[in-house]
Amino acid sequence: SRLNRQGVSNKEGGEKVAALGSFGEYSREELVAEIGAAMLCGVAGTENDETLKQSAAYVDSWKKTLQNDSRLIVTAASQAQKAADYILGVENNRE
């Protein structure tokens, strides 16, 4: 709710579409989380060959889905960047 994301559960009793086990929305949230984690590892300087390989392999497992939905990677990366900025306390005036 802090990032005004649709389909993400919040403590105030709002939407709860991305529940654990719901493949579509939940798995997309996993993609956002993986991309965000890779971004934060890069900022923190904790990435190494193994973590980069694992992140790349996870995103690569999305190859078919990404080929079928050309906007998905852009949307996921944008959402991941907003989450990483929030975690880092970066002010973001973009809508």
Biopython code that builds the backbone (N, CA, C, O; Angstrom):
import numpy as np
from Bio.PDB.StructureBuilder import StructureBuilder

atoms = [
    (1, "SER", "N", (0.821, -1.200, 0.000)),
    (1, "SER", "CA", (0.000, 0.000, 0.000)),
    (1, "SER", "C", (0.867, 1.267, 0.000)),
    (1, "SER", "O", (0.426, 2.317, -0.467)),
    (2, "ARG", "N", (2.083, 1.175, 0.515)),
    (2, "ARG", "CA", (2.950, 2.356, 0.569)),
    (2, "ARG", "C", (3.313, 2.861, -0.820)),
    (2, "ARG", "O", (3.574, 4.049, -1.011)),
    (3, "LEU", "N", (3.328, 1.947, -1.789)),
    (3, "LEU", "CA", (3.668, 2.310, -3.161)),
    (3, "LEU", "C", (2.431, 2.375, -4.043)),
    (3, "LEU", "O", (2.542, 2.502, -5.262)),
    (4, "ASN", "N", (1.250, 2.289, -3.433)),
    (4, "ASN", "CA", (-0.011, 2.371, -4.151)),
    (4, "ASN", "C", (-0.099, 1.323, -5.252)),
    (4, "ASN", "O", (-0.477, 1.628, -6.383)),
    (5, "ARG", "N", (0.254, 0.084, -4.913)),
    (5, "ARG", "CA", (0.251, -1.008, -5.876)),
    (5, "ARG", "C", (-1.084, -1.697, -5.878)),
    (5, "ARG", "O", (-1.624, -1.990, -4.811)),
    (6, "GLN", "N", (-1.632, -1.965, -7.037)),
    (6, "GLN", "CA", (-2.876, -2.707, -7.145)),
    (6, "GLN", "C", (-2.601, -4.189, -6.979)),
    (6, "GLN", "O", (-1.563, -4.695, -7.408)),
    (7, "GLY", "N", (-3.547, -4.879, -6.350)),
    (7, "GLY", "CA", (-3.434, -6.317, -6.234)),
    (7, "GLY", "C", (-2.483, -6.801, -5.172)),
    (7, "GLY", "O", (-2.208, -7.999, -5.098)),
    (8, "VAL", "N", (-1.970, -5.909, -4.344)),
    (8, "VAL", "CA", (-1.050, -6.294, -3.286)),
    (8, "VAL", "C", (-1.777, -6.105, -1.964)),
    (8, "VAL", "O", (-2.366, -5.052, -1.718)),
    (9, "SER", "N", (-1.735, -7.113, -1.126)),
    (9, "SER", "CA", (-2.467, -7.027, 0.136)),
    (9, "SER", "C", (-1.867, -5.944, 1.016)),
    (9, "SER", "O", (-0.672, -5.656, 0.948)),
    (10, "ASN", "N", (-2.715, -5.353, 1.838)),
    (10, "ASN", "CA", (-2.230, -4.375, 2.791)),
    (10, "ASN", "C", (-2.875, -4.628, 4.143)),
    (10, "ASN", "O", (-3.880, -5.335, 4.220)),
    (11, "LYS", "N", (-2.326, -4.074, 5.197)),
    (11, "LYS", "CA", (-2.802, -4.327, 6.559)),
    (11, "LYS", "C", (-4.120, -3.623, 6.849)),
    (11, "LYS", "O", (-4.783, -3.951, 7.832)),
    (12, "GLU", "N", (-4.506, -2.686, 6.035)),
    (12, "GLU", "CA", (-5.744, -1.953, 6.260)),
    (12, "GLU", "C", (-6.955, -2.701, 5.714)),
    (12, "GLU", "O", (-8.058, -2.153, 5.706)),
    (13, "GLY", "N", (-6.778, -3.931, 5.261)),
    (13, "GLY", "CA", (-7.894, -4.719, 4.765)),
    (13, "GLY", "C", (-8.231, -4.453, 3.319)),
    (13, "GLY", "O", (-9.337, -4.771, 2.882)),
    (14, "GLY", "N", (-7.326, -3.887, 2.572)),
    (14, "GLY", "CA", (-7.561, -3.603, 1.156)),
    (14, "GLY", "C", (-7.450, -4.853, 0.310)),
    (14, "GLY", "O", (-7.596, -5.967, 0.814)),
    (15, "GLU", "N", (-7.191, -4.669, -0.978)),
    (15, "GLU", "CA", (-7.123, -5.781, -1.919)),
    (15, "GLU", "C", (-6.136, -6.849, -1.461)),
    (15, "GLU", "O", (-5.147, -6.556, -0.789)),
    (16, "LYS", "N", (-6.416, -8.066, -1.830)),
    (16, "LYS", "CA", (-5.490, -9.155, -1.523)),
    (16, "LYS", "C", (-5.468, -10.126, -2.699)),
    (16, "LYS", "O", (-5.738, -11.317, -2.544)),
    (17, "VAL", "N", (-5.142, -9.599, -3.873)),
    (17, "VAL", "CA", (-5.143, -10.398, -5.090)),
    (17, "VAL", "C", (-3.891, -11.248, -5.194)),
    (17, "VAL", "O", (-3.958, -12.389, -5.653)),
    (18, "ALA", "N", (-2.761, -10.723, -4.781)),
    (18, "ALA", "CA", (-1.490, -11.421, -4.954)),
    (18, "ALA", "C", (-1.202, -12.353, -3.787)),
    (18, "ALA", "O", (-0.120, -12.315, -3.201)),
    (19, "ALA", "N", (-2.167, -13.179, -3.459)),
    (19, "ALA", "CA", (-2.001, -14.114, -2.350)),
    (19, "ALA", "C", (-1.028, -15.221, -2.722)),
    (19, "ALA", "O", (-0.900, -15.590, -3.890)),
    (20, "LEU", "N", (-0.351, -15.741, -1.719)),
    (20, "LEU", "CA", (0.567, -16.855, -1.923)),
    (20, "LEU", "C", (-0.179, -17.994, -2.607)),
    (20, "LEU", "O", (-1.243, -18.412, -2.151)),
    (21, "GLY", "N", (0.376, -18.484, -3.684)),
    (21, "GLY", "CA", (-0.236, -19.580, -4.407)),
    (21, "GLY", "C", (-1.066, -19.166, -5.600)),
    (21, "GLY", "O", (-1.405, -20.010, -6.430)),
    (22, "SER", "N", (-1.407, -17.877, -5.714)),
    (22, "SER", "CA", (-2.149, -17.440, -6.897)),
    (22, "SER", "C", (-1.128, -17.140, -7.983)),
    (22, "SER", "O", (-0.474, -16.097, -7.953)),
    (23, "PHE", "N", (-0.990, -18.035, -8.928)),
    (23, "PHE", "CA", (0.128, -18.004, -9.858)),
    (23, "PHE", "C", (0.290, -16.677, -10.574)),
    (23, "PHE", "O", (1.390, -16.124, -10.572)),
    (24, "GLY", "N", (-0.746, -16.149, -11.181)),
    (24, "GLY", "CA", (-0.611, -14.958, -12.009)),
    (24, "GLY", "C", (-0.028, -13.763, -11.284)),
    (24, "GLY", "O", (1.104, -13.356, -11.550)),
    (25, "GLU", "N", (-0.800, -13.200, -10.367)),
    (25, "GLU", "CA", (-0.366, -11.983, -9.676)),
    (25, "GLU", "C", (0.797, -12.253, -8.732)),
    (25, "GLU", "O", (1.748, -11.473, -8.678)),
    (26, "TYR", "N", (0.729, -13.342, -7.996)),
    (26, "TYR", "CA", (1.790, -13.640, -7.041)),
    (26, "TYR", "C", (3.125, -13.839, -7.753)),
    (26, "TYR", "O", (4.154, -13.336, -7.301)),
    (27, "SER", "N", (3.110, -14.566, -8.855)),
    (27, "SER", "CA", (4.361, -14.824, -9.556)),
    (27, "SER", "C", (4.920, -13.538, -10.172)),
    (27, "SER", "O", (6.136, -13.366, -10.256)),
    (28, "ARG", "N", (4.040, -12.644, -10.596)),
    (28, "ARG", "CA", (4.521, -11.350, -11.101)),
    (28, "ARG", "C", (5.172, -10.551, -9.980)),
    (28, "ARG", "O", (6.173, -9.869, -10.198)),
    (29, "GLU", "N", (4.607, -10.636, -8.786)),
    (29, "GLU", "CA", (5.215, -9.960, -7.637)),
    (29, "GLU", "C", (6.582, -10.568, -7.329)),
    (29, "GLU", "O", (7.494, -9.860, -6.904)),
    (30, "GLU", "N", (6.726, -11.868, -7.540)),
    (30, "GLU", "CA", (8.020, -12.514, -7.345)),
    (30, "GLU", "C", (9.051, -11.970, -8.341)),
    (30, "GLU", "O", (10.213, -11.774, -7.988)),
    (31, "LEU", "N", (8.628, -11.732, -9.570)),
    (31, "LEU", "CA", (9.520, -11.159, -10.579)),
    (31, "LEU", "C", (9.948, -9.757, -10.164)),
    (31, "LEU", "O", (11.125, -9.410, -10.263)),
    (32, "VAL", "N", (8.998, -8.952, -9.701)),
    (32, "VAL", "CA", (9.315, -7.601, -9.214)),
    (32, "VAL", "C", (10.301, -7.686, -8.053)),
    (32, "VAL", "O", (11.268, -6.927, -7.998)),
    (33, "ALA", "N", (10.055, -8.606, -7.131)),
    (33, "ALA", "CA", (10.939, -8.759, -5.968)),
    (33, "ALA", "C", (12.345, -9.168, -6.379)),
    (33, "ALA", "O", (13.324, -8.668, -5.825)),
    (34, "GLU", "N", (12.454, -10.076, -7.349)),
    (34, "GLU", "CA", (13.775, -10.534, -7.800)),
    (34, "GLU", "C", (14.558, -9.400, -8.455)),
    (34, "GLU", "O", (15.747, -9.225, -8.193)),
    (35, "ILE", "N", (13.887, -8.639, -9.300)),
    (35, "ILE", "CA", (14.553, -7.512, -9.952)),
    (35, "ILE", "C", (14.951, -6.469, -8.907)),
    (35, "ILE", "O", (16.057, -5.930, -8.955)),
    (36, "GLY", "N", (14.056, -6.188, -7.971)),
    (36, "GLY", "CA", (14.364, -5.223, -6.908)),
    (36, "GLY", "C", (15.525, -5.673, -6.047)),
    (36, "GLY", "O", (16.379, -4.868, -5.677)),
    (37, "ALA", "N", (15.559, -6.963, -5.725)),
    (37, "ALA", "CA", (16.663, -7.488, -4.918)),
    (37, "ALA", "C", (17.992, -7.334, -5.653)),
    (37, "ALA", "O", (19.007, -6.990, -5.049)),
    (38, "ALA", "N", (17.977, -7.587, -6.954)),
    (38, "ALA", "CA", (19.205, -7.430, -7.744)),
    (38, "ALA", "C", (19.654, -5.965, -7.738)),
    (38, "ALA", "O", (20.846, -5.674, -7.631)),
    (39, "MET", "N", (18.695, -5.054, -7.852)),
    (39, "MET", "CA", (19.022, -3.620, -7.807)),
    (39, "MET", "C", (19.642, -3.248, -6.463)),
    (39, "MET", "O", (20.657, -2.555, -6.410)),
    (40, "LEU", "N", (19.028, -3.709, -5.384)),
    (40, "LEU", "CA", (19.520, -3.367, -4.050)),
    (40, "LEU", "C", (20.875, -4.004, -3.767)),
    (40, "LEU", "O", (21.714, -3.394, -3.104)),
    (41, "CYS", "N", (21.100, -5.213, -4.254)),
    (41, "CYS", "CA", (22.422, -5.841, -4.105)),
    (41, "CYS", "C", (23.485, -5.016, -4.824)),
    (41, "CYS", "O", (24.601, -4.858, -4.331)),
    (42, "GLY", "N", (23.127, -4.497, -5.988)),
    (42, "GLY", "CA", (24.056, -3.649, -6.734)),
    (42, "GLY", "C", (24.400, -2.378, -5.966)),
    (42, "GLY", "O", (25.561, -1.970, -5.922)),
    (43, "VAL", "N", (23.394, -1.755, -5.364)),
    (43, "VAL", "CA", (23.622, -0.530, -4.586)),
    (43, "VAL", "C", (24.465, -0.834, -3.355)),
    (43, "VAL", "O", (25.366, -0.069, -3.009)),
    (44, "ALA", "N", (24.169, -1.960, -2.692)),
    (44, "ALA", "CA", (24.884, -2.317, -1.465)),
    (44, "ALA", "C", (26.271, -2.893, -1.737)),
    (44, "ALA", "O", (27.103, -2.987, -0.835)),
    (45, "GLY", "N", (26.510, -3.276, -2.991)),
    (45, "GLY", "CA", (27.803, -3.866, -3.327)),
    (45, "GLY", "C", (27.940, -5.295, -2.868)),
    (45, "GLY", "O", (29.055, -5.782, -2.683)),
    (46, "THR", "N", (26.811, -5.989, -2.677)),
    (46, "THR", "CA", (26.856, -7.366, -2.194)),
    (46, "THR", "C", (26.673, -8.393, -3.304)),
    (46, "THR", "O", (26.671, -9.596, -3.046)),
    (47, "GLU", "N", (26.519, -7.924, -4.530)),
    (47, "GLU", "CA", (26.353, -8.885, -5.621)),
    (47, "GLU", "C", (27.681, -9.566, -5.901)),
    (47, "GLU", "O", (28.752, -8.986, -5.718)),
    (48, "ASN", "N", (27.587, -10.790, -6.342)),
    (48, "ASN", "CA", (28.772, -11.533, -6.755)),
    (48, "ASN", "C", (28.361, -12.414, -7.923)),
    (48, "ASN", "O", (27.194, -12.414, -8.315)),
    (49, "ASP", "N", (29.282, -13.149, -8.473)),
    (49, "ASP", "CA", (28.973, -13.974, -9.643)),
    (49, "ASP", "C", (27.814, -14.928, -9.388)),
    (49, "ASP", "O", (26.971, -15.127, -10.263)),
    (50, "GLU", "N", (27.766, -15.519, -8.199)),
    (50, "GLU", "CA", (26.720, -16.496, -7.900)),
    (50, "GLU", "C", (25.350, -15.841, -7.799)),
    (50, "GLU", "O", (24.384, -16.355, -8.363)),
    (51, "THR", "N", (25.243, -14.713, -7.090)),
    (51, "THR", "CA", (23.932, -14.061, -6.971)),
    (51, "THR", "C", (23.469, -13.532, -8.322)),
    (51, "THR", "O", (22.279, -13.575, -8.634)),
    (52, "LEU", "N", (24.401, -13.034, -9.120)),
    (52, "LEU", "CA", (24.026, -12.556, -10.456)),
    (52, "LEU", "C", (23.541, -13.704, -11.329)),
    (52, "LEU", "O", (22.568, -13.549, -12.066)),
    (53, "LYS", "N", (24.208, -14.857, -11.255)),
    (53, "LYS", "CA", (23.785, -16.031, -12.023)),
    (53, "LYS", "C", (22.392, -16.484, -11.604)),
    (53, "LYS", "O", (21.559, -16.806, -12.452)),
    (54, "GLN", "N", (22.139, -16.510, -10.300)),
    (54, "GLN", "CA", (20.836, -16.949, -9.810)),
    (54, "GLN", "C", (19.727, -15.986, -10.232)),
    (54, "GLN", "O", (18.654, -16.419, -10.653)),
    (55, "SER", "N", (19.982, -14.690, -10.120)),
    (55, "SER", "CA", (18.980, -13.705, -10.543)),
    (55, "SER", "C", (18.728, -13.808, -12.037)),
    (55, "SER", "O", (17.581, -13.776, -12.484)),
    (56, "ALA", "N", (19.795, -13.931, -12.807)),
    (56, "ALA", "CA", (19.646, -14.050, -14.259)),
    (56, "ALA", "C", (18.880, -15.318, -14.625)),
    (56, "ALA", "O", (18.042, -15.296, -15.526)),
    (57, "ALA", "N", (19.158, -16.414, -13.938)),
    (57, "ALA", "CA", (18.454, -17.664, -14.218)),
    (57, "ALA", "C", (16.970, -17.541, -13.879)),
    (57, "ALA", "O", (16.123, -18.058, -14.608)),
    (58, "TYR", "N", (16.653, -16.866, -12.785)),
    (58, "TYR", "CA", (15.252, -16.692, -12.404)),
    (58, "TYR", "C", (14.520, -15.852, -13.448)),
    (58, "TYR", "O", (13.432, -16.218, -13.893)),
    (59, "VAL", "N", (15.110, -14.742, -13.832)),
    (59, "VAL", "CA", (14.480, -13.885, -14.840)),
    (59, "VAL", "C", (14.409, -14.630, -16.171)),
    (59, "VAL", "O", (13.434, -14.483, -16.909)),
    (60, "ASP", "N", (15.429, -15.426, -16.485)),
    (60, "ASP", "CA", (15.425, -16.207, -17.721)),
    (60, "ASP", "C", (14.285, -17.236, -17.727)),
    (60, "ASP", "O", (13.762, -17.584, -18.786)),
    (61, "SER", "N", (13.908, -17.714, -16.546)),
    (61, "SER", "CA", (12.795, -18.669, -16.477)),
    (61, "SER", "C", (11.485, -18.012, -16.909)),
    (61, "SER", "O", (10.498, -18.697, -17.178)),
    (62, "TRP", "N", (11.483, -16.714, -16.972)),
    (62, "TRP", "CA", (10.323, -15.949, -17.415)),
    (62, "TRP", "C", (10.345, -15.683, -18.916)),
    (62, "TRP", "O", (9.466, -14.995, -19.434)),
    (63, "LYS", "N", (11.334, -16.217, -19.612)),
    (63, "LYS", "CA", (11.552, -15.888, -21.027)),
    (63, "LYS", "C", (10.278, -15.988, -21.869)),
    (63, "LYS", "O", (9.935, -15.049, -22.587)),
    (64, "LYS", "N", (9.588, -17.105, -21.786)),
    (64, "LYS", "CA", (8.396, -17.295, -22.611)),
    (64, "LYS", "C", (7.319, -16.264, -22.259)),
    (64, "LYS", "O", (6.707, -15.671, -23.147)),
    (65, "THR", "N", (7.095, -16.058, -20.979)),
    (65, "THR", "CA", (6.090, -15.081, -20.553)),
    (65, "THR", "C", (6.479, -13.681, -21.005)),
    (65, "THR", "O", (5.635, -12.910, -21.463)),
    (66, "LEU", "N", (7.761, -13.357, -20.873)),
    (66, "LEU", "CA", (8.235, -12.035, -21.272)),
    (66, "LEU", "C", (8.116, -11.836, -22.789)),
    (66, "LEU", "O", (7.834, -10.731, -23.253)),
    (67, "GLN", "N", (8.330, -12.902, -23.550)),
    (67, "GLN", "CA", (8.190, -12.808, -25.004)),
    (67, "GLN", "C", (6.737, -12.593, -25.402)),
    (67, "GLN", "O", (6.455, -11.932, -26.401)),
    (68, "ASN", "N", (5.822, -13.145, -24.630)),
    (68, "ASN", "CA", (4.397, -13.011, -24.926)),
    (68, "ASN", "C", (3.814, -11.692, -24.431)),
    (68, "ASN", "O", (2.752, -11.279, -24.897)),
    (69, "ASP", "N", (4.478, -11.033, -23.509)),
    (69, "ASP", "CA", (3.992, -9.763, -22.946)),
    (69, "ASP", "C", (5.170, -8.793, -22.889)),
    (69, "ASP", "O", (5.891, -8.732, -21.892)),
    (70, "SER", "N", (5.351, -8.050, -23.951)),
    (70, "SER", "CA", (6.524, -7.177, -24.077)),
    (70, "SER", "C", (6.549, -6.060, -23.037)),
    (70, "SER", "O", (7.606, -5.480, -22.790)),
    (71, "ARG", "N", (5.434, -5.754, -22.435)),
    (71, "ARG", "CA", (5.397, -4.685, -21.427)),
    (71, "ARG", "C", (5.728, -5.186, -20.021)),
    (71, "ARG", "O", (6.042, -4.390, -19.136)),
    (72, "LEU", "N", (5.659, -6.494, -19.816)),
    (72, "LEU", "CA", (5.836, -7.047, -18.475)),
    (72, "LEU", "C", (7.183, -6.684, -17.869)),
    (72, "LEU", "O", (7.228, -6.261, -16.714)),
    (73, "ILE", "N", (8.264, -6.830, -18.591)),
    (73, "ILE", "CA", (9.586, -6.543, -18.028)),
    (73, "ILE", "C", (9.733, -5.064, -17.695)),
    (73, "ILE", "O", (10.355, -4.710, -16.693)),
    (74, "VAL", "N", (9.165, -4.201, -18.530)),
    (74, "VAL", "CA", (9.233, -2.760, -18.269)),
    (74, "VAL", "C", (8.425, -2.427, -17.018)),
    (74, "VAL", "O", (8.879, -1.671, -16.159)),
    (75, "THR", "N", (7.235, -2.993, -16.924)),
    (75, "THR", "CA", (6.379, -2.750, -15.762)),
    (75, "THR", "C", (7.027, -3.293, -14.494)),
    (75, "THR", "O", (7.063, -2.607, -13.473)),
    (76, "ALA", "N", (7.536, -4.515, -14.552)),
    (76, "ALA", "CA", (8.166, -5.125, -13.380)),
    (76, "ALA", "C", (9.407, -4.345, -12.945)),
    (76, "ALA", "O", (9.615, -4.128, -11.751)),
    (77, "ALA", "N", (10.221, -3.928, -13.897)),
    (77, "ALA", "CA", (11.429, -3.161, -13.563)),
    (77, "ALA", "C", (11.069, -1.808, -12.959)),
    (77, "ALA", "O", (11.734, -1.340, -12.035)),
    (78, "SER", "N", (10.019, -1.183, -13.480)),
    (78, "SER", "CA", (9.575, 0.100, -12.946)),
    (78, "SER", "C", (9.079, -0.049, -11.514)),
    (78, "SER", "O", (9.412, 0.761, -10.649)),
    (79, "GLN", "N", (8.284, -1.082, -11.266)),
    (79, "GLN", "CA", (7.784, -1.330, -9.917)),
    (79, "GLN", "C", (8.927, -1.684, -8.970)),
    (79, "GLN", "O", (8.929, -1.260, -7.814)),
    (80, "ALA", "N", (9.885, -2.445, -9.445)),
    (80, "ALA", "CA", (11.044, -2.806, -8.631)),
    (80, "ALA", "C", (11.865, -1.569, -8.280)),
    (80, "ALA", "O", (12.340, -1.433, -7.153)),
    (81, "GLN", "N", (12.027, -0.677, -9.240)),
    (81, "GLN", "CA", (12.793, 0.554, -8.988)),
    (81, "GLN", "C", (12.094, 1.420, -7.943)),
    (81, "GLN", "O", (12.747, 1.975, -7.059)),
    (82, "LYS", "N", (10.771, 1.537, -8.039)),
    (82, "LYS", "CA", (10.017, 2.314, -7.048)),
    (82, "LYS", "C", (10.170, 1.711, -5.658)),
    (82, "LYS", "O", (10.347, 2.441, -4.683)),
    (83, "ALA", "N", (10.103, 0.391, -5.558)),
    (83, "ALA", "CA", (10.267, -0.277, -4.264)),
    (83, "ALA", "C", (11.681, -0.083, -3.724)),
    (83, "ALA", "O", (11.858, 0.194, -2.538)),
    (84, "ALA", "N", (12.686, -0.226, -4.586)),
    (84, "ALA", "CA", (14.076, -0.031, -4.162)),
    (84, "ALA", "C", (14.291, 1.410, -3.702)),
    (84, "ALA", "O", (14.951, 1.649, -2.691)),
    (85, "ASP", "N", (13.740, 2.360, -4.437)),
    (85, "ASP", "CA", (13.844, 3.768, -4.035)),
    (85, "ASP", "C", (13.201, 3.995, -2.674)),
    (85, "ASP", "O", (13.743, 4.721, -1.841)),
    (86, "TYR", "N", (12.047, 3.377, -2.447)),
    (86, "TYR", "CA", (11.367, 3.508, -1.157)),
    (86, "TYR", "C", (12.242, 2.958, -0.042)),
    (86, "TYR", "O", (12.410, 3.603, 0.993)),
    (87, "ILE", "N", (12.798, 1.770, -0.247)),
    (87, "ILE", "CA", (13.660, 1.151, 0.749)),
    (87, "ILE", "C", (14.876, 2.025, 1.049)),
    (87, "ILE", "O", (15.298, 2.153, 2.198)),
    (88, "LEU", "N", (15.427, 2.622, -0.008)),
    (88, "LEU", "CA", (16.623, 3.459, 0.145)),
    (88, "LEU", "C", (16.306, 4.878, 0.614)),
    (88, "LEU", "O", (17.219, 5.654, 0.897)),
    (89, "GLY", "N", (15.027, 5.220, 0.696)),
    (89, "GLY", "CA", (14.641, 6.554, 1.121)),
    (89, "GLY", "C", (14.859, 7.613, 0.065)),
    (89, "GLY", "O", (15.031, 8.790, 0.383)),
    (90, "VAL", "N", (14.852, 7.200, -1.193)),
    (90, "VAL", "CA", (15.050, 8.128, -2.314)),
    (90, "VAL", "C", (13.732, 8.824, -2.601)),
    (90, "VAL", "O", (12.712, 8.167, -2.807)),
    (91, "GLU", "N", (13.747, 10.138, -2.614)),
    (91, "GLU", "CA", (12.544, 10.892, -2.976)),
    (91, "GLU", "C", (12.336, 10.765, -4.454)),
    (91, "GLU", "O", (13.270, 10.931, -5.238)),
    (92, "ASN", "N", (11.113, 10.469, -4.843)),
    (92, "ASN", "CA", (10.800, 10.274, -6.257)),
    (92, "ASN", "C", (9.556, 11.066, -6.589)),
    (92, "ASN", "O", (8.464, 10.729, -6.131)),
    (93, "ASN", "N", (9.703, 12.109, -7.373)),
    (93, "ASN", "CA", (8.583, 12.972, -7.731)),
    (93, "ASN", "C", (7.914, 12.557, -9.025)),
    (93, "ASN", "O", (6.967, 13.204, -9.473)),
    (94, "ARG", "N", (8.407, 11.458, -9.643)),
    (94, "ARG", "CA", (7.792, 10.977, -10.869)),
    (94, "ARG", "C", (6.491, 10.272, -10.546)),
    (94, "ARG", "O", (6.366, 9.642, -9.496)),
    (95, "GLU", "N", (5.531, 10.372, -11.432)),
    (95, "GLU", "CA", (4.238, 9.691, -11.258)),
    (95, "GLU", "C", (4.297, 8.346, -11.897)),
    (95, "GLU", "O", (3.315, 7.605, -11.867)),
]
sb = StructureBuilder()
sb.init_structure("model")
sb.init_model(0)
sb.init_chain("A")
sb.init_seg("    ")
for serial, (resi, resn, name, xyz) in enumerate(atoms, 1):
    if name == "N":
        sb.init_residue(resn, " ", resi, " ")
    sb.init_atom(name, np.array(xyz, "f"), 0.0, 1.0, " ", f" {name:<3s}", serial, name[0])
structure = sb.get_structure()
